[in-house]
Amino acid sequence: MSEPWASLYRQVWDDLVRYIDRRIWDPERAQELAQETFIRALREEETPDSPRAWLFTVAANLARDEA
């Protein structure tokens, strides 16, 4: 994991899991979906202009698909 993503991971992980959990009400699955969010981020060829917003958008889409 590149340093910018690793730093962002440390900064947003708890917030991202909490955000997903509030949408699906399953803490364990929320962690899995947060992991999937970062997997998708690492597969991106270019870093988005606003990585935090991008992560939360991906997480919202995953949570919606889960519901």
Secondary structure, DSSP 4 states (H G I P E B T S, - for coil): --HHHHHHHHHHHHHHHHHHHHHH--HHHHHHHHHHHHHHHHH-SS--SSHHHHHHHHHHHHHHHH-
